């Protein structure tokens, strides 16, 4: 499937772009054909790879334990365990030297979504990202203003929010910067992306609504 490159809005994931345009169903299972996340005249297509989680299925609800809570959550209305799901990926593109990872709520009422977790400088030999608290890699500043994982905390109106989990395969081994933001990460990795893959999880409040 060939997809025209759209202006970077959610981090270069084709699946994320399709969610915004309402055509996520066009992507099969958890493998996507990804494009270089730079607005340009012609798309550059890369070998697809796959991301899965033992904690949730594609387009299914995230575990309750993922809900935002702990440091930085005062006044948010959320008091969950703030435990990030485990992610595994495989069929890594040739030329990969490291990975970066993001979670974005594409239903949040902000222009490019709300960014919940930014991880980078994941070595090539690593193909698993475990939950917050056991992550040894570089972590960025999320949109709550805290470093590390900040779980879902949508408004308590029962609306389902969709969270796009994206792994970027990079042709460089190291990205400079400490606790960088999502925008800074994307700017840094844009020239070095050799592939990307995404999966989607859902969440809503109140729980069970």
Buried (B, 14 or more C-beta within 10 A) or exposed (E): EEBEBBEBBBBBBBBBBBBBEEEBEEBEEBBBBBBBBBEEEEBEBBBBBBBBBEBBEBBEBBBEBBBBBBEBBEEEEBEBBBBBBBBBBEEBBEBBBBBBBBBBBBBBEEEBBBBBBBBBBBEBEEBEBEBBEEBEBBBBBBBBEBBBBBBBBBEEEEEEBBBBBBBBBBBBEEBEEEBBBBBBBBBBBBEBBBBBBBBBBBBBBEEEE
